Amino acid sequence: MDYIKERIIEIGRPKAEMVKDLIKKHGDDVIQDVTLGQVLTGMKGMVSLLTCTSKLDPEEGIRFRGYSIPQLQELLPKLHQEGEPLPEGLFYLMLTGELPTKEDVNHISEQWALRAQGIPSHVFDVINALPKDAHPMIQFNSAILAMSTESQFRKAYLTGMDKKDYWAPTYEGVMDLISRLPVIAAYIYRRVFHNEKYIDIDPSLDWAANLSHMMGYDSIEVQRLMRLYMVIHADHEGGNVSAHATHLVGSALSNPYYSFSAGMNGLAGPLHGMANQNVMHWINKMLREIGTDSPSTSQIKDYAEMTLRNGQVIPGYGHAVLRKTDPRFTVQLEFAKKYAPDAPLIQLVDKIYQVVPDILEKTGKVKNPWPNVDAISGSLLSSFGITEYPIYTVLFGVSRALGVLTQLIWDRLYGLPIERPKSQNLQWFAEKVNYQP
């Protein structure tokens, strides 16, 4: 047995017993009051999910198994000391709760490189059957579903097995799926934007560097950028749409491919993973209407205020939970200033950052006027040559697999049941609060 799976058993079995014991001894204990507003405004702040991979703190930002992004940059293994953490290390951390060694990271890299070469040919046939102008997320999700023919969980489930062991074929399926996503993403990118001139996987490269390589970018800087991008987009607690959708569909014992596909359908929405494209469209529209590629801060201020007067939002600013500048924005800005300080888009993003929070704060209507991860991610990718906006959400999806699929393994370890919250009609809610129109 893979030594990582043996370690998961050591860690996971006691946790699974703890979940059962909590339900048995305290299943009827009341732990939180729920308001009508929480129910009718997206369940914000309502604790209703068990997630172990990451936690979003309103003041400190995302923490992966308790570690902040700056701590991950210091503690996770790197290819070179001055580079970025390897995503394989973050996967191991989210999976086990333990910081990985370089050997752990190398083992996962080797496993993923090996498994990535097992994609059946019909998956590419499915992609090629779609129009080239179909959004890359359509092609990406179609490929994910097509790969479900290889589901190890489905095969194991049909043969009959103890439900306490459901996690093991889920783990194998997750390892297969994560390993193959960079191949699929790069294939779609080269198909749509580079005349079907495909580039083979290089088994000697790590997971993120291989994605960069297969897309056609072999510089050390872009490989480092891809490692950073894959780490900071990997997870964001359990309540965001892509994570919750993956968990919800997985609760029906759907295999990892079906579950992750559901999450990617959510990620494709403009209020979630497609927000980075909205930022780029807003920036380009501003540059066209102002008539310069290098607007002043006063010009940006005027345009931002006009955007608000027209009843529109400034994309990339604000967050449902965070109440400070998103650390994922900060770490990308630091990367940009280190490797591409003179890039026009980076300088523009920095100018926008100088004026927009103050404008939003003065409206008195915005709880968080600070930039989130999407405010810079597209500009950063574009500054290194990846200028095709529709692929950005696919890259986000490749990264998000690390967190949501790790949590899916833990859902099986915990033995969580199918998710089935109770619902009521509008009249029921009105009567509960004695509503008078």
C-alpha distance (Angstrom), angle and dihedral (degrees) to the residues before:
residue distance angle dihedral
M1 . . .
D2 3.81 . .
Y3 3.82 107.3 .
I4 3.79 91.1 -129.5
K5 3.81 89.9 57.8
E6 3.81 89.4 50.6
R7 3.80 88.8 52.2
I8 3.82 90.5 49.6
I9 3.81 89.7 54.2
E10 3.82 90.6 51.5
I11 3.79 91.4 49.8
G12 3.78 100.7 32.7
R13 3.79 105.7 46.4
P14 3.84 94.4 62.6
K15 3.81 89.8 46.5
A16 3.81 90.9 51.0
E17 3.81 90.3 51.5
M18 3.80 89.0 49.1
V19 3.82 90.9 54.9
K20 3.81 91.0 51.2
D21 3.80 91.5 47.1
L22 3.82 92.2 49.6
I23 3.81 90.9 52.2
K24 3.81 91.8 47.1
K25 3.81 97.3 46.8
H26 3.80 102.7 29.8
G27 3.79 106.8 19.2
D28 3.81 92.4 120.4
D29 3.81 96.7 44.8
V30 3.83 114.4 117.4
I31 3.81 109.9 -127.6
Q32 3.83 103.7 168.3
D33 3.77 140.7 17.7
V34 3.79 114.4 -132.7
T35 3.81 123.1 -147.1
L36 3.77 127.3 -146.8
G37 3.79 88.2 -118.9
Q38 3.78 91.9 58.2
V39 3.79 91.8 52.8
L40 3.80 95.1 47.2
T41 3.81 99.0 40.6
G42 3.79 102.3 55.2
M43 3.84 100.3 -71.3
K44 3.82 89.8 -84.1
G45 3.78 112.7 -178.6
M46 3.79 93.0 5.8
V47 3.81 110.0 134.2
S48 3.80 103.7 -138.8
L49 3.81 107.2 130.2
L50 3.79 135.2 74.4
T51 3.82 107.0 -139.0
C52 3.78 125.0 162.8
T53 3.82 104.3 173.3
S54 3.81 101.2 74.8
K55 3.80 144.1 -6.9
L56 3.79 128.8 -149.6
D57 3.79 114.4 -141.3
P58 3.84 115.7 -164.2
E59 3.82 91.6 -138.5
E60 3.80 103.7 30.2
G61 3.80 102.7 34.3
I62 3.77 127.8 -138.3
R63 3.80 120.7 -5.7
F64 3.79 121.0 -169.9
R65 3.81 108.6 -148.1
G66 3.79 86.5 -24.8
Y67 3.81 97.3 -47.1
S68 3.82 122.2 116.0
I69 3.80 121.9 -139.0
P70 3.84 93.0 -102.7
Q71 3.81 88.8 51.5
L72 3.80 90.9 49.8
Q73 3.79 89.6 52.3
E74 3.77 88.5 56.0
L75 3.81 101.5 38.1
L76 3.80 108.2 34.3
P77 3.82 118.2 86.4
K78 3.80 117.7 -97.1
L79 3.76 134.3 -163.8
H80 3.80 89.0 -127.7
Q81 3.79 126.0 13.9
E82 3.81 93.4 -120.7
G83 3.81 92.5 48.2
E84 3.80 135.2 81.3
P85 3.83 128.3 -78.6
L86 3.78 116.6 -88.4
P87 3.84 113.4 -111.2
E88 3.81 89.2 -136.3
G89 3.79 87.0 68.5
L90 3.79 92.8 52.7
F91 3.81 89.8 49.5
Y92 3.81 90.0 53.5
L93 3.81 91.2 47.4
M94 3.82 93.1 50.7
L95 3.80 90.7 44.6
T96 3.80 98.6 49.8
G97 3.80 106.5 14.8
E98 3.80 88.0 -124.3
L99 3.79 130.0 109.7
P100 3.81 109.0 -109.4
T101 3.77 128.4 -125.0
K102 3.79 121.5 -130.5
E103 3.81 86.7 -104.3
D104 3.83 90.9 56.4
V105 3.80 90.1 51.9
N106 3.80 92.8 47.0
H107 3.80 90.3 50.3
I108 3.81 92.4 53.4
S109 3.82 91.7 44.8
E110 3.78 90.6 53.0
Q111 3.81 92.1 46.3
W112 3.79 92.6 50.3
A113 3.80 93.6 46.2
L114 3.81 89.6 51.5
R115 3.81 96.0 45.2
A116 3.82 92.8 44.6
Q117 3.78 90.1 69.2
G118 3.81 92.8 62.2
I119 3.81 99.9 76.0
P120 3.82 108.7 134.2
S121 3.81 116.6 -122.4
H122 3.80 93.7 -119.7
V123 3.82 89.4 69.4
F124 3.80 90.2 64.7
D125 3.81 89.6 43.6
V126 3.81 88.7 57.6
I127 3.81 91.3 50.8
N128 3.80 92.3 46.7
A129 3.81 90.9 50.5
L130 3.80 89.7 64.3
P131 3.80 122.3 82.1
K132 3.79 113.3 -96.3
D133 3.77 89.4 -125.6
A134 3.81 92.0 57.6
H135 3.81 106.8 114.9
P136 3.82 110.6 -91.0
M137 3.82 89.3 -119.6
I138 3.81 89.7 60.8
Q139 3.80 89.6 52.8
F140 3.81 92.2 43.3
N141 3.79 94.1 51.4
S142 3.79 93.2 44.1
A143 3.80 89.0 54.5
I144 3.81 91.8 49.2
L145 3.80 91.1 54.6
A146 3.80 91.5 44.2
M147 3.81 89.5 55.6
S148 3.81 90.3 57.2
T149 3.80 88.3 86.4
E150 3.81 83.8 79.4
S151 3.81 95.0 52.8
Q152 3.79 109.8 144.9
F153 3.80 90.7 -168.7
R154 3.79 93.1 57.8
K155 3.81 92.4 49.5
A156 3.81 92.8 47.7
Y157 3.81 93.0 45.6
L158 3.81 92.5 52.3
T159 3.80 91.6 52.4
G160 3.81 90.1 54.5
M161 3.78 125.8 -109.2
D162 3.79 142.6 174.0
K163 3.81 109.1 -84.6
K164 3.80 90.9 -130.9
D165 3.81 86.0 68.0
Y166 3.81 96.3 51.9
W167 3.78 89.2 102.8
A168 3.83 93.9 66.5
P169 3.84 99.4 64.8
T170 3.81 87.2 37.1
Y171 3.81 87.8 57.9
E172 3.81 91.1 49.9
G173 3.80 91.4 48.7
V174 3.80 91.5 48.0
M175 3.80 91.3 50.7
D176 3.81 90.3 49.8
L177 3.79 94.0 46.7
I178 3.81 97.6 46.1
S179 3.80 91.1 47.2
R180 3.81 91.9 54.8
L181 3.78 101.6 43.5
P182 3.84 95.4 83.3
V183 3.81 89.7 52.4
I184 3.80 91.4 51.1
A185 3.82 93.8 44.3
A186 3.81 92.9 48.8
Y187 3.81 91.6 45.7
I188 3.82 90.9 54.2
Y189 3.81 91.0 45.8
R190 3.81 93.5 51.5
R191 3.80 91.7 42.3
V192 3.79 95.5 52.5
F193 3.79 103.2 32.2
H194 3.83 107.1 22.0
N195 3.80 106.7 44.8
E196 3.83 95.7 -100.6
K197 3.80 92.0 -65.5
Y198 3.79 96.9 150.8
I199 3.79 127.6 -164.1
D200 3.81 122.1 -148.3
I201 3.78 124.4 -125.1
D202 3.80 117.4 -94.4
P203 3.85 107.5 -141.3
S204 3.80 90.7 -159.8
L205 3.81 92.4 65.8
D206 3.77 128.4 82.4
W207 3.81 120.4 -110.1
A208 3.82 99.1 -92.9
A209 3.80 94.6 38.7
N210 3.80 88.7 52.9
L211 3.78 89.9 54.6
S212 3.80 89.6 52.0
H213 3.82 91.0 46.0
M214 3.81 95.3 49.0
M215 3.81 90.0 48.5
G216 3.80 88.2 55.2
Y217 3.80 102.3 -102.0
D218 3.79 115.1 118.2
S219 3.79 101.9 161.9
I220 3.79 117.4 119.9
E221 3.82 90.0 -125.0
V222 3.81 94.8 56.4
Q223 3.80 91.3 45.5
R224 3.80 88.5 52.7
L225 3.80 90.2 47.0
M226 3.79 90.8 52.1
R227 3.81 91.7 50.6
L228 3.81 89.7 50.8
Y229 3.81 92.4 46.3
M230 3.81 92.4 49.3
V231 3.82 92.3 49.9
I232 3.79 100.1 47.0
H233 3.83 95.8 44.6
A234 3.81 95.1 44.7
D235 3.81 100.4 100.4
H236 3.80 141.7 -8.2
E237 3.80 107.4 -173.9
G238 3.80 122.0 -75.8
G239 3.79 103.5 -77.5
N240 3.80 101.2 68.7
V241 3.80 113.8 104.8
S242 3.81 99.2 -105.7
A243 3.81 93.7 46.1
H244 3.80 94.9 43.3
A245 3.81 93.4 45.7
T246 3.81 91.1 50.7
H247 3.80 90.3 49.4
L248 3.81 94.2 44.6
V249 3.80 95.4 51.6
G250 3.80 90.3 40.8
S251 3.80 89.6 55.3
A252 3.82 87.2 69.9
L253 3.82 86.6 60.2
S254 3.78 89.8 -106.8
N255 3.79 109.9 162.7
P256 3.83 121.1 -101.3
Y257 3.81 92.6 -97.0
Y258 3.82 94.2 54.5
S259 3.80 91.3 42.9
F260 3.78 95.7 48.3
S261 3.80 91.2 45.1
A262 3.81 88.6 58.2
G263 3.78 89.6 52.0
M264 3.79 91.3 50.3
N265 3.80 91.6 52.2
G266 3.80 86.3 58.3
L267 3.80 93.3 44.5
A268 3.81 89.4 55.8
G269 3.82 91.3 66.6
P270 3.83 119.8 106.3
L271 3.81 90.7 -123.4
H272 3.81 91.1 57.2
G273 3.80 130.9 25.2
M274 3.79 96.6 -6.5
A275 3.80 90.5 61.9
N276 3.82 91.2 93.2
Q277 3.81 88.6 63.2
N278 3.82 90.3 49.7
V279 3.80 89.2 55.5
M280 3.80 91.7 53.5
H281 3.81 91.8 47.6
W282 3.83 90.3 50.7
I283 3.81 92.2 48.9
N284 3.80 93.2 48.1
K285 3.79 92.1 46.5
M286 3.81 89.6 51.0
L287 3.82 92.0 50.9
R288 3.81 91.6 49.1
E289 3.79 94.5 48.2
I290 3.80 95.3 43.7
G291 3.81 89.8 45.0
T292 3.79 100.2 -133.1
D293 3.80 138.4 86.7
S294 3.80 90.7 -142.2
P295 3.81 109.7 46.7
S296 3.78 121.5 -177.9
T297 3.79 122.2 -115.2
S298 3.83 89.2 -106.0
Q299 3.82 90.9 54.1
I300 3.80 90.5 48.9
K301 3.79 89.6 48.6
D302 3.80 92.3 52.3
Y303 3.80 92.4 47.7
A304 3.81 93.1 47.4
E305 3.81 91.1 50.5
M306 3.81 89.9 48.9
T307 3.82 89.6 51.6
L308 3.80 89.8 55.8
R309 3.81 93.4 44.6
N310 3.80 88.6 55.2
G311 3.80 89.6 58.3
Q312 3.79 94.2 -107.3
V313 3.78 131.3 125.0
I314 3.79 127.7 -121.0
P315 3.81 101.5 -119.2
G316 3.78 118.3 -131.9
Y317 3.80 94.4 33.8
G318 3.80 126.3 99.9
H319 3.78 132.3 25.3
A320 3.79 134.9 -145.2
V321 3.81 92.5 -126.7
L322 3.82 111.5 12.2
R323 3.79 119.7 87.5
K324 3.81 98.2 -172.7
T325 3.79 139.3 43.3
D326 3.79 107.3 -53.9
P327 3.83 108.3 -106.9
R328 3.79 86.8 -140.1
F329 3.82 88.2 62.1
T330 3.78 91.2 48.0
V331 3.79 95.8 50.5
Q332 3.81 91.3 49.1
L333 3.81 91.6 49.6
E334 3.80 89.7 50.7
F335 3.81 90.1 50.0
A336 3.80 90.7 49.6
K337 3.79 93.5 49.5
K338 3.81 89.1 50.3
Y339 3.80 99.3 48.0
A340 3.82 106.1 18.3
P341 3.82 108.5 21.2
D342 3.80 93.8 149.8
A343 3.81 96.6 48.5
P344 3.84 107.1 125.1
L345 3.80 93.8 -138.3
I346 3.79 92.3 52.1
Q347 3.79 91.5 50.4
L348 3.80 88.9 48.5
V349 3.83 93.0 50.2
D350 3.80 88.5 50.9
K351 3.82 90.6 52.3
I352 3.80 91.4 48.8
Y353 3.81 88.5 50.8
Q354 3.81 89.3 54.6
V355 3.81 95.3 56.8
V356 3.82 112.9 22.5
P357 3.84 101.0 67.1
D358 3.81 91.1 55.7
I359 3.81 91.5 48.8
L360 3.80 92.2 50.2
E361 3.79 93.0 45.0
K362 3.81 91.9 53.6
T363 3.81 91.2 57.4
G364 3.80 88.5 68.4
K365 3.79 89.3 -144.8
V366 3.79 102.2 88.1
K367 3.81 120.0 84.7
N368 3.79 93.2 -167.8
P369 3.83 117.0 28.2
W370 3.80 93.4 173.2
P371 3.82 129.3 107.5
N372 3.77 121.7 -97.0
V373 3.79 130.1 -154.5
D374 3.82 93.3 -78.9
A375 3.81 93.8 59.2
I376 3.80 91.0 79.2
S377 3.80 111.1 10.7
G378 3.81 95.5 88.7
S379 3.80 93.3 44.7
L380 3.79 90.3 49.8
L381 3.80 93.6 51.0
S382 3.80 90.7 45.1
S383 3.81 91.9 50.5
F384 3.81 89.1 59.4
G385 3.80 93.8 50.2
I386 3.82 102.1 -90.5
T387 3.78 93.9 118.5
E388 3.80 99.8 152.8
Y389 3.82 102.5 106.0
P390 3.83 98.4 -165.2
I391 3.82 91.1 65.3
Y392 3.81 92.6 58.3
T393 3.80 94.7 82.1
V394 3.81 90.3 49.1
L395 3.82 89.5 55.1
F396 3.80 88.1 48.8
G397 3.81 88.1 52.4
V398 3.80 93.6 51.2
S399 3.79 88.9 54.0
R400 3.82 96.3 43.1
A401 3.82 89.5 57.8
L402 3.81 89.0 73.6
G403 3.79 93.9 65.0
V404 3.79 105.8 30.5
L405 3.80 94.3 46.0
T406 3.79 92.5 46.6
Q407 3.79 87.5 53.9
L408 3.81 89.3 49.5
I409 3.82 88.6 59.5
W410 3.79 89.0 51.9
D411 3.80 91.5 47.9
R412 3.82 86.7 59.4
L413 3.82 92.0 43.8
Y414 3.80 90.8 52.1
G415 3.80 90.6 46.4
L416 3.80 91.7 -129.9
P417 3.82 114.1 -174.3
I418 3.77 128.9 -128.9
E419 3.81 111.0 -65.9
R420 3.81 112.8 -115.2
P421 3.82 116.7 159.5
K422 3.78 117.7 -174.0
S423 3.79 119.8 -111.1
Q424 3.81 134.4 -161.8
N425 3.81 135.6 -165.7
L426 3.79 123.8 -104.8
Q427 3.81 94.0 -100.0
W428 3.81 90.5 58.3
F429 3.81 91.2 56.4
A430 3.79 92.3 45.8
E431 3.80 91.6 52.1
K432 3.80 92.5 47.1
V433 3.82 91.4 60.8
N434 3.83 96.3 34.3
Y435 3.80 90.1 -116.4
Q436 3.80 116.4 -160.4
P437 3.85 116.6 -169.5
